[in-house]
Amino acid sequence: LGRRSAMLRGLLASTVVTSTRFAGPGAGKAGDAGSIFPLTKPLPRPLNFPREQVDMDTAITLMRSSYDVTDFLDICPMDDFQAQFYKKRLEYQSEYVSAFYNKETPNIRAGTVSIGDLSDPQYFDFISFVQYATINDQIQKNRKVFEEQQGVFGDEGDFVTKLVVRDPSLGDKETVLQEHGKRVGEMILDQFISEGLKVQTSFKSRPSIDELVPEVNRIMEFLSSKRFCAAFSVSSDDTQFSSLDPMKSPSDNSFKMRGERSITVNLERPINLWSQQALGSLGYTLKNNFEVK
């Protein structure tokens, strides 16, 4: 765990110098000159608005849980994950950082990005996007048997090649996607409880909406106190029953048509706002939506 954490910190802190393209006023299109890695679709321009520094321990928990669950589920060789993570960061970082300069007066910073500092919300938004884009890419490869370079305990410089076979119950990509989100959520919640979060209802017992709302509110209060977001609201919606669409399965019909209730969580300036938009623009399924995991 110590070696893995050290390697993760190294990946988060290293500096790279290349560029890609973002969509927005004055931005180039995918494949323009200057875009070393042509994109099929441009990413949304980074959001330049004030956000408070997030609690460092919370930022580390969000990143580490996502990494550790990827490793635990045997989604891919983690040495390959680290290499692909670095390449993807190389692909996007320079243009992301430069987007925070005022284009009309380039000598004046319109905002700052502290590279390697997870407590900087601008940087967290970026590096969390890189992490989840890499995880999505690895899940799509659906490697069930692979070789992995693993460090030898007690010797930081020595590695051995081991054959890894994924649990057969995680044989398809959809199951892996669902299990990753579920386990990341459980790991984050366990860590928050160890830090003092009071949860009175077991989520595994499938509580009612009325029982869930105060629990979700408590979790969001805890996240907000760690400056994950500037403000939030939690509400439950009673939906009116209407006839189901016969061309869809019951689970594919909307909450409204199924006559079910839902919980709505609205966040103001969360630290994962741009990254979720960027992941969606590239068509990735697994999001870094920690607030709903």
URNOR-V960402 format. One record per run of one state. SS is the DSSP state (hx for helix, st for strand, lp for the rest). FROM is the first residue (numbers start at 1). TO is the last residue. If there is no record, write none. Layout:
# URNOR-V960402
ss,from,to
SS,FROM,TO
SS,FROM,TO
This chain:
# URNOR-V960402
ss,from,to
lp,1,1
hx,2,13
lp,14,21
st,22,23
lp,24,42
st,43,44
lp,45,55
hx,56,72
lp,73,77
hx,78,98
lp,99,100
st,101,101
lp,102,108
st,109,109
lp,110,120
hx,121,141
lp,142,144
st,145,152
lp,153,154
st,155,165
lp,166,167
hx,168,170
lp,171,172
hx,173,194
lp,195,202
hx,203,205
lp,206,208
hx,209,225
lp,226,230
st,231,237
lp,238,249
hx,250,252
lp,253,254
hx,255,258
lp,259,261
st,262,268
lp,269,272
hx,273,281
lp,282,289
hx,290,292
lp,293,293
